[in-house]
Amino acid sequence: MNSKLKELIALPEDKATADDDDSLVNELKNSQLIMPIDTISEDPLEFKPVKIANPDNEVFIALFSDENELAKGNVEFNVININTKNVAEIIGDAQDEYFGVAINPFSEYSLAIPLQDFLNLF
């Protein structure tokens, strides 16, 4: 689903070039990711993104590049496929609730982005 995004996230910081960083930003802007959700109602569909917290109790929205990354969490979720631009629209009004977004949080290669930095991409 997002093999280029996964490849760029897996690059060690000391080996990533400025071009790699630009490519990562472009991939993020154009990615469709998997977002676990808590369903509020089914008709019409209303939901909230699933929240996860790091050891510092900073709250993130969990996003996944593909089904394999989602499965690493070993947790059952309702999920939707969503473009990153739509994620930004959904969370833009709830900035006080989240510290950021975490892509592939259960993976060896994950990416945590502070919320305002993520929103500034759009």
Secondary structure, 3 states (H helix, E strand, C coil): CCHHHHHHHHCCCCCCCHHHHHHHHHHHHHCEEEEEEEEEEECCEEEEECEEECCCCCEEEEEECCHHHHHCCCCCCEEEEEEHHHHHHHHHHHHHHCCEEEECCCCCCCEEEEHHHHHHCC
